[in-house]
Structures are given as C-alpha cells and as structure tokens.
Amino acid sequence: MEQGSTQQTKIAAYMLDNVERVAMHSVTQLAGEIGVSQPTLTRFSQALGFKKYSDLQETFQNLLLAELNLMDRLTLDLDERLSSYESSINIIPREIASLSEFAQNFPNQAFDRAVTRICQSNRVCALGVELSGIMAQRLSHYLRKVKKNIITIINGTSDDYEQLSDLNSKDVVLAISFYRYGNSTIDMVRFCKDRGVGIIAITDDPISPIASIADINIFVPVAYGAIFDSYCSVYCV
C-alpha cells in the first residue's frame, strides 16, 4: 500500500508540473518519463474517477487549451510568453523524434505475424472510420497491388455491416484506430471478432479499446499536437 501511495504521489507531482506533456504524450511515453508502469498510470487515472487513462488525458488537454486563445495557438512559436507550451508548429521535430523512436523499437515480431496472417487469409478487410478511414483507404490501395479480395470499410453504416457479415475465420480485418478511438470502429471490430474473424489492430497504445480484442497488435507512436496530430509513423507501416 505504501509503495502504491508513493507511486501515486510521484505521478500526481509530475502531472501538476507537466500539464502539456500529460496532454500531448501517450500513456506509454508518459509512463516512461515518470518511471512507472503503464498499468500503474492507468490505475492512477481510475483512482481519480476516470474510466480510462485517455479520459484523464482529455481533461488535461482541455485545461491546456483553455489557457490559450485562438491567436495564441496559432503563434506559439512566436510568443515567448508561451514558450513553456509545446508548439503545434514544432510538430515536425516531434514527428522526427517519433519516427526515430519507432525505427529503434519497431515491433518486428508482431509485424511479421501480421504479414503472415494476411498472406494466409482469403479476404482482407481494411477498417477505419473518420480520420482512420483515410488510412484504411491508403492501406487497401497498397494491398491490392499484392493480393486479391481486399475490402475497405470506412463509414460504419448498415451496408458496411452487411459486408462484414460475409467474413469468416479464413479472413482477417486490419482495424485502424487512434486516440479518441471511435465507437463505430470498436463496435465493428467486436462484431467481426464474435464471428471468428481474425483481427489485426494498428493502434497507438495498449489501452486502446481494440487492442484487447485483436489477435495481433501493432502499436505505432503518433505525434499529438495542441491543434492537430501527425501520423507519419502510421503511413510508414
């Protein structure tokens, strides 16, 4: 109990002193910076009354953005008074750092398993809604160059469910979902899982809702910003 209390104090102190880092970084990155495990960070957020860590992070993002008016957000790099905040204009160096980290810690085993599963599958469905829909379309484009029977699901409509209902255990779904994890994607992934379809998740964090459903997880770092996010690592995958 004493150790848990000490860790909670350590997390709380770090968060209070580093609001922008809590708002911007994934649970994996933040746990490494604080020096605690990801489950410890998740339990801390739950102890505060949040259902999951991403809910706590969203609160910090709202706190950060509340202190910035629109003009401040657009001129972060030019305003020395706001130098303590991470600038969205600095998304490029942060993306470079993210790509470098991803290159050094590339999930080779999970990636190889995913490739093998795709090759052995009858049909492959690239699934992503809203922003992830663009990624799913691009993924389908490249898959069609090397494999037949590629399906793309990007809307979450009843027509999409009809296509998903035709899939079986010989097929695989490549589900793409990142922070703010859309409910449509989660529901469709569960629908496919219940039908025995193989699931490969491309997502940003072990606490992603689709990570616990998937057979294979490929975790990809994303450079989150105050205004917009950058997904270069995802497109590299």
C-alpha positions as a Markdown table, in Angstrom:
| # | Residue | x | y | z |
|---|---|---|---|---|
| 1 | Met | 0.0 | 0.0 | 0.0 |
| 2 | Glu | 2.9 | 2.3 | 0.9 |
| 3 | Gln | 4.6 | 1.7 | -2.4 |
| 4 | Gly | 1.4 | 2.3 | -4.3 |
| 5 | Ser | 0.8 | 5.6 | -2.4 |
| 6 | Thr | 4.4 | 6.7 | -3.2 |
| 7 | Gln | 3.9 | 6.0 | -6.9 |
| 8 | Gln | 0.6 | 7.9 | -6.9 |
| 9 | Thr | 2.3 | 10.9 | -5.3 |
| 10 | Lys | 5.1 | 10.7 | -7.8 |
| 11 | Ile | 2.6 | 10.6 | -10.7 |
| 12 | Ala | 0.5 | 13.4 | -9.3 |
| 13 | Ala | 3.5 | 15.7 | -8.8 |
| 14 | Tyr | 4.8 | 15.0 | -12.3 |
| 15 | Met | 1.4 | 15.8 | -13.8 |
| 16 | Leu | 0.9 | 19.0 | -11.9 |
| 17 | Asp | 4.4 | 20.2 | -13.1 |
| 18 | Asn | 4.0 | 19.0 | -16.7 |
| 19 | Val | 0.4 | 19.7 | -17.8 |
| 20 | Glu | 1.4 | 20.0 | -21.5 |
| 21 | Arg | 3.3 | 16.6 | -21.5 |
| 22 | Val | 0.3 | 14.8 | -20.0 |
| 23 | Ala | -1.9 | 16.4 | -22.6 |
| 24 | Met | 0.3 | 15.5 | -25.6 |
| 25 | His | 2.1 | 12.2 | -24.8 |
| 26 | Ser | 0.7 | 8.7 | -25.0 |
| 27 | Val | 0.4 | 6.6 | -21.8 |
| 28 | Thr | 3.4 | 4.6 | -23.0 |
| 29 | Gln | 5.6 | 7.7 | -23.3 |
| 30 | Leu | 4.3 | 9.3 | -20.1 |
| 31 | Ala | 4.9 | 6.1 | -18.1 |
| 32 | Gly | 8.5 | 6.0 | -19.3 |
| 33 | Glu | 9.1 | 9.7 | -18.4 |
| 34 | Ile | 7.6 | 9.3 | -14.9 |
| 35 | Gly | 9.3 | 5.9 | -14.3 |
| 36 | Val | 6.2 | 3.8 | -13.6 |
| 37 | Ser | 4.4 | 1.1 | -15.4 |
| 38 | Gln | 1.5 | 1.7 | -17.8 |
| 39 | Pro | -0.9 | -0.3 | -15.6 |
| 40 | Thr | 0.2 | 1.9 | -12.6 |
| 41 | Leu | -0.7 | 5.0 | -14.7 |
| 42 | Thr | -4.0 | 3.5 | -15.7 |
| 43 | Arg | -4.9 | 2.6 | -12.1 |
| 44 | Phe | -4.0 | 6.1 | -11.0 |
| 45 | Ser | -6.4 | 7.6 | -13.5 |
| 46 | Gln | -9.1 | 5.2 | -12.4 |
| 47 | Ala | -8.5 | 6.1 | -8.7 |
| 48 | Leu | -9.3 | 9.7 | -9.7 |
| 49 | Gly | -12.6 | 8.6 | -11.1 |
| 50 | Phe | -11.8 | 8.3 | -14.8 |
| 51 | Lys | -12.9 | 5.2 | -16.7 |
| 52 | Lys | -9.7 | 5.0 | -18.6 |
| 53 | Tyr | -6.4 | 7.0 | -19.0 |
| 54 | Ser | -7.5 | 8.7 | -22.2 |
| 55 | Asp | -10.3 | 10.4 | -20.3 |
| 56 | Leu | -7.8 | 11.8 | -17.8 |
| 57 | Gln | -5.6 | 13.0 | -20.7 |
| 58 | Glu | -8.6 | 14.7 | -22.4 |
| 59 | Thr | -9.2 | 16.6 | -19.2 |
| 60 | Phe | -5.6 | 17.8 | -19.3 |
| 61 | Gln | -5.9 | 18.8 | -22.9 |
| 62 | Asn | -9.0 | 20.9 | -22.2 |
| 63 | Leu | -7.1 | 22.6 | -19.3 |
| 64 | Leu | -4.2 | 23.4 | -21.6 |
| 65 | Leu | -6.4 | 24.7 | -24.4 |
| 66 | Ala | -8.5 | 26.7 | -22.0 |
| 67 | Glu | -5.4 | 28.8 | -21.2 |
| 68 | Leu | -4.8 | 29.5 | -24.9 |
| 69 | Asn | -6.9 | 31.7 | -27.1 |
| 70 | Leu | -7.1 | 31.1 | -30.8 |
| 71 | Met | -4.4 | 33.6 | -31.7 |
| 72 | Asp | -2.1 | 32.2 | -29.1 |
| 73 | Arg | -2.5 | 28.7 | -30.5 |
| 74 | Leu | -1.6 | 29.9 | -34.0 |
| 75 | Thr | 1.5 | 31.8 | -32.9 |
| 76 | Leu | 3.0 | 29.6 | -30.2 |
| 77 | Asp | 6.5 | 29.6 | -31.7 |
| 78 | Leu | 6.5 | 33.4 | -32.0 |
| 79 | Asp | 5.3 | 34.3 | -28.5 |
| 80 | Glu | 8.0 | 34.0 | -25.8 |
| 81 | Arg | 5.4 | 34.3 | -23.1 |
| 82 | Leu | 4.1 | 30.8 | -24.1 |
| 83 | Ser | 7.4 | 29.2 | -24.5 |
| 84 | Ser | 6.6 | 26.6 | -21.9 |
| 85 | Tyr | 3.9 | 25.1 | -24.1 |
| 86 | Glu | 4.7 | 22.6 | -26.8 |
| 87 | Ser | 4.0 | 24.3 | -30.2 |
| 88 | Ser | 2.0 | 22.7 | -32.9 |
| 89 | Ile | 4.4 | 24.3 | -35.3 |
| 90 | Asn | 7.0 | 22.0 | -33.7 |
| 91 | Ile | 5.1 | 19.0 | -34.9 |
| 92 | Ile | 7.9 | 18.3 | -37.4 |
| 93 | Pro | 10.7 | 17.8 | -35.0 |
| 94 | Arg | 8.4 | 15.9 | -32.7 |
| 95 | Glu | 7.4 | 13.7 | -35.7 |
| 96 | Ile | 11.1 | 13.1 | -36.5 |
| 97 | Ala | 11.6 | 12.1 | -32.9 |
| 98 | Ser | 8.6 | 9.8 | -33.0 |
| 99 | Leu | 9.8 | 8.2 | -36.3 |
| 100 | Ser | 13.3 | 7.7 | -34.8 |
| 101 | Glu | 11.8 | 6.0 | -31.7 |
| 102 | Phe | 9.6 | 3.8 | -33.8 |
| 103 | Ala | 12.6 | 2.8 | -36.0 |
| 104 | Gln | 14.6 | 1.8 | -33.0 |
| 105 | Asn | 11.7 | -0.1 | -31.4 |
| 106 | Phe | 9.9 | -1.4 | -34.4 |
| 107 | Pro | 7.5 | -4.3 | -33.5 |
| 108 | Asn | 9.2 | -6.8 | -35.8 |
| 109 | Gln | 7.5 | -9.9 | -34.4 |
| 110 | Ala | 4.0 | -8.5 | -34.4 |
| 111 | Phe | 4.6 | -7.1 | -37.9 |
| 112 | Asp | 5.9 | -10.4 | -39.3 |
| 113 | Arg | 2.9 | -12.3 | -37.7 |
| 114 | Ala | 0.5 | -9.8 | -39.3 |
| 115 | Val | 2.1 | -10.2 | -42.7 |
| 116 | Thr | 1.9 | -14.0 | -42.4 |
| 117 | Arg | -1.8 | -13.8 | -41.4 |
| 118 | Ile | -2.6 | -11.5 | -44.3 |
| 119 | Cys | -0.9 | -13.8 | -46.8 |
| 120 | Gln | -2.8 | -16.8 | -45.5 |
| 121 | Ser | -6.1 | -15.1 | -45.5 |
| 122 | Asn | -8.8 | -15.5 | -48.1 |
| 123 | Arg | -10.1 | -11.9 | -47.8 |
| 124 | Val | -8.6 | -8.9 | -46.1 |
| 125 | Cys | -10.7 | -6.0 | -44.8 |
| 126 | Ala | -9.1 | -2.6 | -44.1 |
| 127 | Leu | -11.3 | -1.0 | -41.5 |
| 128 | Gly | -11.2 | 2.6 | -40.2 |
| 129 | Val | -13.7 | 5.3 | -39.6 |
| 130 | Glu | -13.4 | 9.1 | -39.8 |
| 131 | Leu | -9.7 | 10.1 | -39.8 |
| 132 | Ser | -8.6 | 6.4 | -39.8 |
| 133 | Gly | -10.8 | 6.0 | -42.9 |
| 134 | Ile | -8.2 | 7.8 | -45.0 |
| 135 | Met | -5.5 | 5.4 | -43.7 |
| 136 | Ala | -7.7 | 2.4 | -44.4 |
| 137 | Gln | -8.2 | 3.6 | -48.0 |
| 138 | Arg | -4.5 | 4.0 | -48.5 |
| 139 | Leu | -3.8 | 0.6 | -46.9 |
| 140 | Ser | -6.3 | -1.0 | -49.3 |
| 141 | His | -4.7 | 0.7 | -52.2 |
| 142 | Tyr | -1.3 | -0.9 | -51.5 |
| 143 | Leu | -2.7 | -4.3 | -50.5 |
| 144 | Arg | -4.5 | -4.5 | -53.9 |
| 145 | Lys | -1.1 | -4.4 | -55.5 |
| 146 | Val | -0.1 | -7.7 | -54.0 |
| 147 | Lys | -3.3 | -9.5 | -53.1 |
| 148 | Lys | -6.8 | -10.1 | -54.3 |
| 149 | Asn | -10.1 | -9.9 | -52.3 |
| 150 | Ile | -9.4 | -6.6 | -50.5 |
| 151 | Ile | -12.4 | -4.9 | -48.8 |
| 152 | Thr | -12.4 | -1.3 | -47.4 |
| 153 | Ile | -14.8 | -0.3 | -44.6 |
| 154 | Ile | -14.7 | 3.4 | -43.7 |
| 155 | Asn | -18.3 | 4.5 | -42.8 |
| 156 | Gly | -19.7 | 2.2 | -40.2 |
| 157 | Thr | -23.1 | 2.1 | -42.0 |
| 158 | Ser | -25.5 | -0.8 | -42.3 |
| 159 | Asp | -24.1 | -1.6 | -45.7 |
| 160 | Asp | -20.7 | -2.0 | -44.1 |
| 161 | Tyr | -22.1 | -4.4 | -41.6 |
| 162 | Glu | -23.5 | -6.4 | -44.5 |
| 163 | Gln | -20.1 | -6.8 | -46.0 |
| 164 | Leu | -18.6 | -7.7 | -42.6 |
| 165 | Ser | -21.2 | -10.3 | -42.0 |
| 166 | Asp | -19.8 | -12.2 | -45.0 |
| 167 | Leu | -16.4 | -12.6 | -43.4 |
| 168 | Asn | -15.4 | -15.8 | -41.6 |
| 169 | Ser | -12.4 | -17.4 | -39.8 |
| 170 | Lys | -10.5 | -17.6 | -43.1 |
| 171 | Asp | -10.5 | -13.8 | -43.4 |
| 172 | Val | -8.8 | -11.1 | -41.5 |
| 173 | Val | -9.7 | -7.5 | -40.5 |
| 174 | Leu | -7.0 | -4.8 | -40.3 |
| 175 | Ala | -8.5 | -2.4 | -37.9 |
| 176 | Ile | -7.0 | 1.1 | -37.6 |
| 177 | Ser | -7.9 | 3.3 | -34.6 |
| 178 | Phe | -6.1 | 6.0 | -32.6 |
| 179 | Tyr | -6.7 | 8.3 | -29.7 |
| 180 | Arg | -10.3 | 9.3 | -29.2 |
| 181 | Tyr | -11.0 | 5.7 | -30.5 |
| 182 | Gly | -14.3 | 5.9 | -32.4 |
| 183 | Asn | -17.1 | 3.8 | -31.2 |
| 184 | Ser | -18.0 | 2.7 | -34.7 |
| 185 | Thr | -14.7 | 1.1 | -35.2 |
| 186 | Ile | -14.8 | -0.6 | -31.8 |
| 187 | Asp | -18.3 | -2.0 | -32.5 |
| 188 | Met | -17.4 | -3.3 | -35.9 |
| 189 | Val | -14.3 | -5.0 | -34.6 |
| 190 | Arg | -16.3 | -6.7 | -31.9 |
| 191 | Phe | -18.9 | -7.7 | -34.5 |
| 192 | Cys | -16.1 | -9.4 | -36.5 |
| 193 | Lys | -14.5 | -11.0 | -33.5 |
| 194 | Asp | -17.8 | -12.6 | -32.5 |
| 195 | Arg | -17.9 | -14.1 | -36.0 |
| 196 | Gly | -14.5 | -15.7 | -35.6 |
| 197 | Val | -12.8 | -13.3 | -38.0 |
| 198 | Gly | -9.1 | -12.7 | -37.3 |
| 199 | Ile | -8.3 | -9.2 | -36.1 |
| 200 | Ile | -5.0 | -7.2 | -36.6 |
| 201 | Ala | -5.1 | -3.9 | -34.8 |
| 202 | Ile | -3.0 | -0.9 | -35.8 |
| 203 | Thr | -3.3 | 1.5 | -32.9 |
| 204 | Asp | -1.3 | 3.7 | -30.6 |
| 205 | Asp | -1.5 | 2.3 | -27.2 |
| 206 | Pro | -2.0 | -1.0 | -25.3 |
| 207 | Ile | -5.0 | 0.6 | -23.6 |
| 208 | Ser | -6.7 | 1.2 | -27.0 |
| 209 | Pro | -10.1 | -0.5 | -26.8 |
| 210 | Ile | -9.4 | -2.6 | -29.9 |
| 211 | Ala | -6.1 | -3.8 | -28.6 |
| 212 | Ser | -7.7 | -6.2 | -26.1 |
| 213 | Ile | -9.9 | -7.6 | -28.9 |
| 214 | Ala | -7.3 | -8.1 | -31.5 |
| 215 | Asp | -5.3 | -11.3 | -32.2 |
| 216 | Ile | -2.2 | -9.2 | -33.2 |
| 217 | Asn | -1.4 | -5.7 | -32.2 |
| 218 | Ile | 1.0 | -3.3 | -34.0 |
| 219 | Phe | 1.5 | -0.3 | -31.8 |
| 220 | Val | 2.5 | 2.9 | -33.6 |
| 221 | Pro | 3.5 | 6.2 | -32.0 |
| 222 | Val | 1.6 | 9.3 | -33.0 |
| 223 | Ala | 2.9 | 12.9 | -32.6 |
| 224 | Tyr | -0.1 | 14.5 | -30.9 |
| 225 | Gly | -0.4 | 18.3 | -31.1 |
| 226 | Ala | -2.5 | 21.0 | -29.4 |
| 227 | Ile | -4.3 | 21.8 | -32.7 |
| 228 | Phe | -3.6 | 18.8 | -35.0 |
| 229 | Asp | -1.9 | 15.4 | -34.9 |
| 230 | Ser | 0.7 | 13.8 | -37.3 |
| 231 | Tyr | 0.6 | 10.2 | -38.4 |
| 232 | Cys | 3.8 | 9.7 | -40.4 |
| 233 | Ser | 4.7 | 6.6 | -38.5 |
| 234 | Val | 1.3 | 5.1 | -39.3 |
| 235 | Tyr | 1.7 | 5.7 | -43.0 |
| 236 | Cys | 5.2 | 4.2 | -42.8 |
| 237 | Val | 3.7 | 0.9 | -41.5 |
